[in-house]
Amino acid sequence: MTFSLCMIVKNEEKTLERCLESVKGVFDEIIIVDTGSFDKTKLIASEFTDKIYDYAWNENFSDARNYSFSKAKGDYIMWLDADDVVDGAEREKLVYLKETASGKTDVYMMKYAAAFDANGKETFTYYRERLLKRERNFKWKGFVHEVITPSGNVEFCDITVKHLPPEDESKDPARNLRMYENYISKGGILDARQKYYYARELYYNGRKDKAAAVFEDFLRDKNAWPPDKLGAVYTLYDIYEKDNPEKAGDALAKGLTGECLAPQLFCLAGDRMLARGRLPEAVLWYKTALLCPEDYRKYGFATVDYEEYYPYMQLCLCYDRLGDIVAANKYNQKAKNIKPDSEEVKYNEKYFENILKDGKLSENGVENESEM
């Protein structure tokens, strides 16, 4: 199989070389579509490919990506952004996929790691439609937060693309919001997915009341994608919890009765019970978070801390307040296994050490709490 890499870029001199160096030698062709750079982006690109095209920016990311795809000749097309990296073992996995692909798969979904802790461990991931069969003529949709809807034979593969923007990155936080509002002002109608991302942009720019209204409208849309509904629930809960607890509870209920479930949802339910002093119910929700199958990652955003570390820490807190110090200490140790350098874990260890010195904590096991 032959692989084409397609990228759209603008003023990416800080990261483009790193990106292209990470996949050097993997692709049969590299296509760079520049939407108006005035730095060294095209010069850097020319060191890796001669297929560099200018594209007049028209406030539509899908148009630019579709143009880049139109230039591809390979059996499969992969897309990356300039601040993405496929390094080390992930690069070798991609090379192996290229060597072994049968041509029967239409879309390869790859994990996108978008945030990391201080030790480089992934904390926020989701899957994207990353490698697509060219003859299927897939089209990008959405002028911002563009997407290709996977169809046909879809395969989730064990390859991770890392999103590593420069530390001094200075992007305009209101750019996407302006694009949405410009579109709306011209009579454009947002589909379900666009409503969701418009609401997110409103939220990120501090317009929470408007964001809440758009999220609520999105949740009523019969075409809303279930994982996006979860995202709307999380944000609505955050907006409402402080000043309107009843609406926060209503938002949470919509998530708990929806088609998708995720650890973060159960942890929010636990947080709600904990804040109200309902400790046994909080324990139940945090333990439920620990039981959530990993398959949920394939269909939406995954904030990894909610899978184990966060519920362990919250269970430690709950059992301490319930007076079951042995159980509390056990869950702190479980959290330590996930994040041995956590300052919160270290603080708790000192707390339990002091209790041990006072003879209040037995190391004979847990008496009041079943193993999990």
C-alpha positions as CSV (number, residue, x, y, z in Angstrom):
1,M,0.0,0.0,0.0
2,T,1.1,3.6,-0.7
3,F,0.5,6.3,1.9
4,S,0.1,10.0,1.3
5,L,0.5,12.6,4.1
6,C,-1.7,15.7,3.7
7,M,-1.3,18.8,5.9
8,I,-2.6,22.4,5.9
9,V,-0.4,24.9,7.5
10,K,0.1,28.6,8.3
11,N,3.0,30.1,10.1
12,E,4.2,26.8,11.6
13,E,8.0,27.4,11.7
14,K,8.2,26.4,15.4
15,T,6.8,22.9,15.0
16,L,6.6,21.8,11.3
17,E,10.2,20.4,11.1
18,R,9.7,18.3,14.3
19,C,6.4,16.9,12.8
20,L,7.9,16.0,9.4
21,E,11.1,14.7,10.9
22,S,9.0,12.3,13.0
23,V,7.5,10.7,9.9
24,K,10.4,11.1,7.5
25,G,10.6,8.1,5.2
26,V,7.2,6.7,6.1
27,F,5.1,8.3,3.3
28,D,5.3,7.9,-0.4
29,E,4.4,11.6,-0.8
30,I,3.9,14.6,1.5
31,I,1.5,17.3,0.5
32,I,1.6,20.7,2.2
33,V,-1.1,23.2,1.6
34,D,-0.2,26.7,2.9
35,T,-3.0,29.1,3.7
36,G,-0.9,32.3,3.9
37,S,2.3,31.8,5.9
38,F,4.7,34.8,6.2
39,D,7.3,33.0,8.2
40,K,9.7,30.2,7.2
41,T,7.0,27.5,7.0
42,K,7.2,26.9,3.3
43,L,11.0,26.9,3.4
44,I,11.0,24.2,6.1
45,A,8.4,22.2,4.2
46,S,10.6,22.3,1.0
47,E,13.3,20.3,2.8
48,F,10.8,17.4,3.0
49,T,8.7,17.7,-0.2
50,D,8.3,19.6,-3.4
51,K,4.5,19.2,-3.3
52,I,3.7,22.6,-1.7
53,Y,0.5,24.4,-2.7
54,D,-0.8,27.8,-1.9
55,Y,-4.5,28.1,-0.9
56,A,-6.4,31.3,-0.4
57,W,-7.8,31.1,3.1
58,N,-11.6,31.4,3.0
59,E,-12.5,30.9,6.7
60,N,-13.2,27.2,6.1
61,F,-10.9,24.5,7.4
62,S,-12.8,21.7,5.5
63,D,-12.3,23.4,2.2
64,A,-8.5,23.6,2.8
65,R,-8.3,20.0,3.9
66,N,-10.4,18.7,1.0
67,Y,-8.1,20.6,-1.3
68,S,-5.1,18.9,0.2
69,F,-6.7,15.5,-0.1
70,S,-7.5,16.2,-3.8
71,K,-3.7,16.3,-4.5
72,A,-3.0,12.9,-3.0
73,K,-2.2,9.9,-5.1
74,G,-1.6,7.2,-2.5
75,D,-3.9,4.3,-1.6
76,Y,-4.4,5.8,1.8
77,I,-4.3,9.4,3.0
78,M,-3.1,10.4,6.5
79,W,-3.5,13.9,7.9
80,L,-1.5,15.6,10.6
81,D,-1.3,19.1,12.0
82,A,2.1,20.8,12.3
83,D,2.2,20.5,16.0
84,D,1.5,16.7,15.9
85,V,4.2,14.1,16.3
86,V,4.4,10.3,15.5
87,D,7.5,9.3,17.3
88,G,9.4,6.3,18.6
89,A,7.4,3.1,18.8
90,E,4.3,4.9,17.3
91,R,6.3,5.6,14.1
92,E,7.4,2.0,13.9
93,K,3.7,0.8,14.3
94,L,2.8,3.1,11.4
95,V,5.5,1.7,9.3
96,Y,4.3,-1.8,10.1
97,L,0.7,-0.9,9.2
98,K,1.9,0.4,5.9
99,E,3.7,-2.8,5.2
100,T,0.9,-5.1,6.2
101,A,-2.3,-3.2,5.3
102,S,-4.6,-5.4,3.1
103,G,-6.6,-2.5,1.6
104,K,-9.8,-3.9,3.1
105,T,-10.1,-1.2,5.8
106,D,-11.7,2.1,4.8
107,V,-10.8,4.2,7.9
108,Y,-8.1,3.7,10.5
109,M,-8.9,5.4,13.8
110,M,-5.9,6.4,15.8
111,K,-5.6,7.7,19.3
112,Y,-4.9,11.4,19.7
113,A,-3.1,12.3,22.9
114,A,-3.8,16.0,23.5
115,A,-2.6,16.6,27.1
116,F,0.1,15.1,29.3
117,D,1.2,15.3,33.0
118,A,4.6,16.5,34.2
119,N,6.0,13.0,33.6
120,G,4.7,12.8,30.0
121,K,1.8,10.4,30.8
122,E,-1.3,10.9,28.7
123,T,-4.1,12.6,30.5
124,F,-6.5,13.5,27.7
125,T,-7.1,11.3,24.7
126,Y,-9.6,10.6,22.0
127,Y,-9.8,8.8,18.6
128,R,-9.7,10.5,15.3
129,E,-10.3,9.3,11.7
130,R,-6.6,9.5,10.9
131,L,-5.9,7.3,7.8
132,L,-8.5,7.0,5.0
133,K,-8.7,5.0,1.9
134,R,-8.4,7.5,-1.0
135,E,-10.7,5.7,-3.4
136,R,-13.6,6.2,-1.0
137,N,-13.4,9.9,-1.6
138,F,-14.1,10.9,2.0
139,K,-14.9,14.6,2.4
140,W,-14.2,16.9,5.4
141,K,-17.3,18.7,6.8
142,G,-17.6,21.8,9.0
143,F,-15.9,25.1,8.4
144,V,-14.3,24.9,11.9
145,H,-13.7,21.8,14.1
146,E,-13.8,19.9,10.8
147,V,-14.4,16.2,10.7
148,I,-14.8,13.2,8.4
149,T,-17.6,10.9,9.4
150,P,-16.1,7.3,9.4
151,S,-18.0,4.8,7.3
152,G,-17.4,1.4,5.8
153,N,-14.9,-0.9,7.3
154,V,-13.6,1.0,10.3
155,E,-10.6,-0.2,12.4
156,F,-9.3,1.1,15.7
157,C,-5.5,0.6,15.7
158,D,-2.9,0.9,18.4
159,I,-1.1,4.0,17.1
160,T,-1.0,7.2,19.0
161,V,-0.5,10.7,17.5
162,K,0.8,13.2,20.0
163,H,-0.4,16.8,20.0
164,L,2.5,18.9,21.2
165,P,2.0,22.6,20.7
166,P,4.9,24.9,21.6
167,E,5.0,26.1,25.2
168,D,5.0,29.8,24.1
169,E,2.1,29.3,21.7
170,S,0.0,32.4,21.4
171,K,-3.2,31.7,19.4
172,D,-6.2,33.9,19.3
173,P,-8.7,32.3,21.8
174,A,-11.6,34.0,20.1
175,R,-10.8,33.1,16.5
176,N,-13.1,30.1,16.3
177,L,-15.9,31.9,18.1
178,R,-15.7,34.8,15.6
179,M,-15.9,32.3,12.7
180,Y,-19.0,30.8,14.2
181,E,-20.7,34.1,14.8
182,N,-19.7,35.4,11.4
183,Y,-21.3,32.3,9.8
184,I,-24.5,32.8,11.9
185,S,-24.7,36.5,11.0
186,K,-24.7,35.6,7.4
187,G,-27.7,33.3,7.8
188,G,-25.8,30.1,8.3
189,I,-27.6,27.3,10.2
190,L,-25.6,25.2,12.6
191,D,-26.0,21.4,12.5
192,A,-25.9,19.4,15.7
193,R,-22.2,19.0,15.8
194,Q,-21.6,22.7,15.0
195,K,-24.0,23.6,17.9
196,Y,-21.9,21.6,20.3
197,Y,-18.6,23.2,19.3
198,Y,-20.1,26.7,19.1
199,A,-21.3,26.2,22.7
200,R,-17.8,25.1,23.7
201,E,-16.3,28.2,22.1
202,L,-18.8,30.4,24.0
203,Y,-17.9,28.7,27.2
204,Y,-14.1,29.0,26.7
205,N,-14.6,32.7,26.0
206,G,-16.5,33.3,29.3
207,R,-20.0,33.6,27.8
208,K,-21.4,30.9,30.0
209,D,-25.1,31.9,29.9
210,K,-25.2,31.8,26.1
211,A,-23.1,28.6,26.1
212,A,-25.7,26.9,28.5
213,A,-28.5,27.9,26.2
214,V,-26.8,26.5,23.1
215,F,-25.8,23.3,25.0
216,E,-29.4,22.8,26.0
217,D,-30.6,23.3,22.5
218,F,-27.9,20.8,21.3
219,L,-29.1,18.2,23.8
220,R,-32.6,18.4,22.3
221,D,-31.3,17.8,18.8
222,K,-32.2,14.3,17.6
223,N,-29.0,14.3,15.5
224,A,-26.7,14.9,18.4
225,W,-23.9,12.4,18.7
226,P,-24.1,10.6,22.1
227,P,-20.4,11.2,23.1
228,D,-20.9,14.9,22.4
229,K,-24.0,14.8,24.6
230,L,-21.7,13.7,27.4
231,G,-19.4,16.6,26.8
232,A,-22.4,19.0,26.9
233,V,-23.5,17.4,30.2
234,Y,-20.1,17.9,31.8
235,T,-19.9,21.5,30.8
236,L,-23.5,22.3,31.8
237,Y,-22.9,20.7,35.2
238,D,-19.9,23.0,35.6
239,I,-21.9,26.0,34.6
240,Y,-24.8,25.3,36.9
241,E,-23.4,23.6,39.9
242,K,-22.4,26.7,41.9
243,D,-25.4,28.9,41.3
244,N,-28.2,26.5,40.2
245,P,-27.7,23.1,41.7
246,E,-31.1,21.9,40.6
247,K,-30.2,22.5,36.9
248,A,-26.8,20.9,37.5
249,G,-28.6,17.8,38.8
250,D,-30.9,17.8,35.7
251,A,-27.9,18.0,33.4
252,L,-26.3,15.1,35.2
253,A,-29.4,13.0,35.0
254,K,-29.5,13.5,31.2
255,G,-26.0,12.0,31.1
256,L,-26.8,9.1,33.4
257,T,-29.8,8.1,31.3
258,G,-28.1,8.6,27.9
259,E,-26.6,6.2,25.4
260,C,-23.0,6.7,26.5
261,L,-21.4,6.3,29.9
262,A,-17.9,7.2,31.0
263,P,-15.9,7.4,34.3
264,Q,-16.0,11.2,34.4
265,L,-19.8,11.1,34.5
266,F,-19.9,8.7,37.5
267,C,-17.2,10.8,39.2
268,L,-19.3,13.9,38.8
269,A,-22.2,12.1,40.4
270,G,-19.9,11.1,43.2
271,D,-18.7,14.7,43.6
272,R,-22.3,15.8,43.9
273,M,-23.1,13.3,46.6
274,L,-19.8,14.1,48.4
275,A,-20.5,17.9,48.4
276,R,-23.8,17.1,50.1
277,G,-22.4,14.9,52.7
278,R,-24.0,11.8,51.3
279,L,-20.9,9.7,51.7
280,P,-22.2,6.1,51.0
281,E,-23.8,7.3,47.8
282,A,-20.6,9.0,46.8
283,V,-18.6,5.8,47.4
284,L,-21.0,3.9,45.2
285,W,-20.5,6.4,42.3
286,Y,-16.8,6.4,42.5
287,K,-16.6,2.6,42.6
288,T,-18.9,2.6,39.5
289,A,-16.4,4.8,37.7
290,L,-13.7,2.2,38.4
291,L,-15.9,-0.5,36.6
292,C,-16.4,1.5,33.4
293,P,-15.2,-0.6,30.4
294,E,-12.3,1.0,28.5
295,D,-14.3,0.8,25.2
296,Y,-15.8,4.1,26.1
297,R,-12.5,5.7,24.9
298,K,-13.3,4.8,21.3
299,Y,-16.4,7.0,21.1
300,G,-15.5,10.3,22.8
301,F,-13.0,12.2,24.9
302,A,-11.1,10.4,27.6
303,T,-9.8,12.3,30.6
304,V,-7.6,9.5,31.9
305,D,-7.5,10.6,35.5
306,Y,-11.2,9.8,36.0
307,E,-10.6,6.1,35.2
308,E,-8.6,5.3,38.3
309,Y,-6.6,8.1,40.0
310,Y,-9.4,10.5,40.7
311,P,-11.9,7.9,42.0
312,Y,-9.2,6.4,44.2
313,M,-8.4,9.7,45.7
314,Q,-12.0,10.5,46.3
315,L,-12.6,7.1,47.8
316,C,-9.7,7.8,50.2
317,L,-11.4,11.0,51.2
318,C,-14.8,9.4,51.6
319,Y,-13.6,6.6,53.8
320,D,-11.6,8.9,55.9
321,R,-14.7,10.9,56.6
322,L,-16.6,7.7,57.3
323,G,-14.0,6.8,59.9
324,D,-12.7,3.7,57.9
325,I,-9.0,4.8,58.0
326,V,-7.8,1.4,56.7
327,A,-9.9,1.7,53.6
328,A,-8.9,5.3,53.1
329,N,-5.2,4.4,53.3
330,K,-5.7,1.5,50.9
331,Y,-7.2,3.8,48.2
332,N,-4.4,6.3,48.7
333,Q,-2.0,3.5,48.0
334,K,-3.9,2.5,44.8
335,A,-3.7,6.2,43.7
336,K,0.0,6.1,44.4
337,N,0.4,3.1,42.0
338,I,-1.0,5.3,39.3
339,K,0.8,8.5,40.2
340,P,3.7,7.9,42.5
341,D,4.9,11.5,42.4
342,S,1.5,13.0,43.2
343,E,1.7,15.7,45.9
344,E,-1.8,14.9,47.0
345,V,-0.8,11.2,47.5
346,K,2.4,12.3,49.5
347,Y,0.3,14.6,51.7
348,N,-2.1,11.7,52.4
349,E,0.8,9.4,53.2
350,K,2.1,11.7,55.9
351,Y,-1.4,12.0,57.3
352,F,-1.7,8.2,57.6
353,E,1.8,7.9,59.0
354,N,0.8,10.3,61.8
355,I,-2.3,8.1,62.5
356,L,-0.1,5.0,62.6
357,K,2.2,6.7,65.1
358,D,-0.9,7.3,67.3
359,G,-1.8,3.6,67.0
360,K,-5.1,4.3,65.3
361,L,-4.5,2.5,62.0
362,S,-4.1,-1.3,61.8
363,E,-2.3,-2.8,58.9
364,N,-4.2,-6.1,59.2
365,G,-6.5,-5.3,56.3
366,V,-9.9,-3.8,55.6
367,E,-12.8,-4.8,57.8
368,N,-15.5,-2.4,56.7
369,E,-15.0,-2.3,53.0
370,S,-15.0,-5.0,50.4
371,E,-12.0,-5.3,48.1
372,M,-12.0,-3.6,44.7
